[in-house]
């Protein structure tokens, strides 16, 4: 499993936001049945995707608790805004 807890959580939150806004579209009274059908179909797919992500997160937690998987910390190594990594314009590389 290549996903991290943070990645899965982020994707679940994004899915929930898409579901929320799709439900808002279904409540609109100024759209036709085609629009509502499109939103209903999307809602079913979004819910399935969210449920798949939740299942994957649950499996990851179980694997970590059982010792089958160990969480890794992925460090951020940013080079911008760090004067140690600035290349001087007049230097020859």
C-alpha positions as CSV (number, residue, x, y, z in Angstrom):
1,X,0.0,0.0,0.0
2,X,1.7,3.2,-1.2
3,X,-0.8,5.6,0.2
4,X,-0.2,7.5,3.5
5,X,-2.7,8.4,6.2
6,X,-2.4,12.0,5.2
7,X,-2.9,11.3,1.5
8,X,-6.0,9.1,2.1
9,X,-7.5,11.6,4.6
10,X,-7.0,14.4,2.1
11,X,-8.7,12.4,-0.7
12,X,-11.6,11.5,1.6
13,X,-12.1,15.2,2.5
14,X,-12.1,16.2,-1.1
15,X,-14.6,13.5,-1.9
16,X,-16.9,14.7,0.9
17,X,-16.7,18.2,-0.4
18,X,-17.6,17.0,-3.9
19,X,-20.5,15.0,-2.5
20,X,-21.7,18.1,-0.6
21,X,-21.7,20.3,-3.6
22,X,-23.3,17.7,-5.8
23,X,-26.1,17.3,-3.3
24,X,-26.6,21.1,-3.5
25,X,-26.9,20.8,-7.3
26,X,-29.6,18.2,-6.9
27,X,-31.6,20.6,-4.7
28,X,-31.6,23.3,-7.4
29,X,-35.0,24.2,-8.8
30,X,-33.7,26.2,-11.8
31,X,-32.2,23.2,-13.6
32,X,-33.8,20.5,-15.8
33,X,-34.0,16.7,-15.2
34,X,-30.9,16.1,-17.4
35,X,-28.8,18.1,-15.0
36,X,-30.3,16.3,-12.0
37,X,-29.7,12.9,-13.6
38,X,-26.1,13.8,-14.3
39,X,-25.6,14.9,-10.7
40,X,-27.3,11.8,-9.4
41,X,-25.0,9.6,-11.4
42,X,-22.0,11.5,-10.3
43,X,-23.1,11.3,-6.7
44,X,-23.2,7.5,-6.9
45,X,-19.7,7.4,-8.3
46,X,-18.4,9.9,-5.7
47,X,-19.9,7.9,-2.8
48,X,-18.3,4.7,-4.1
49,X,-14.9,6.4,-4.5
50,X,-15.2,7.8,-0.9
51,X,-16.2,4.5,0.5
52,X,-13.2,2.8,-1.3
53,X,-10.9,5.4,0.2
54,X,-12.4,4.9,3.7
55,X,-11.9,1.1,3.4
56,X,-8.3,1.6,2.3
57,X,-7.7,3.9,5.3
58,X,-9.3,1.4,7.7
59,X,-7.1,-1.4,6.2
60,X,-4.0,0.8,6.7
61,X,-4.9,1.4,10.3
62,X,-5.5,-2.3,11.0
63,X,-2.2,-3.2,9.3
64,X,-0.3,-0.6,11.4
65,X,-2.0,-1.7,14.6
66,X,-1.2,-5.4,13.9
67,X,2.4,-4.6,13.0
68,X,2.1,-5.7,9.4
69,X,2.8,-2.2,8.2
70,X,5.0,0.5,9.6
71,X,4.2,4.2,8.8
72,X,7.0,6.2,7.3
73,X,7.7,9.8,7.7
74,X,8.2,11.6,4.4
75,X,10.4,14.7,4.9
76,X,10.0,17.9,2.9
77,X,13.2,19.2,1.5
78,X,12.5,22.6,0.1
79,X,15.1,24.5,-1.7
80,X,13.4,27.8,-2.4
81,X,13.8,30.7,0.1
82,X,16.8,29.0,1.5
83,X,20.0,31.1,0.9
84,X,22.2,28.1,1.1
85,X,20.7,26.8,-2.2
86,X,20.8,30.1,-4.2
87,X,23.0,30.1,-7.2
88,X,24.8,33.3,-7.8
89,X,24.4,34.8,-11.2
90,X,28.1,35.4,-11.7
91,X,29.3,32.0,-10.6
92,X,30.5,29.4,-13.1
93,X,28.9,26.1,-12.7
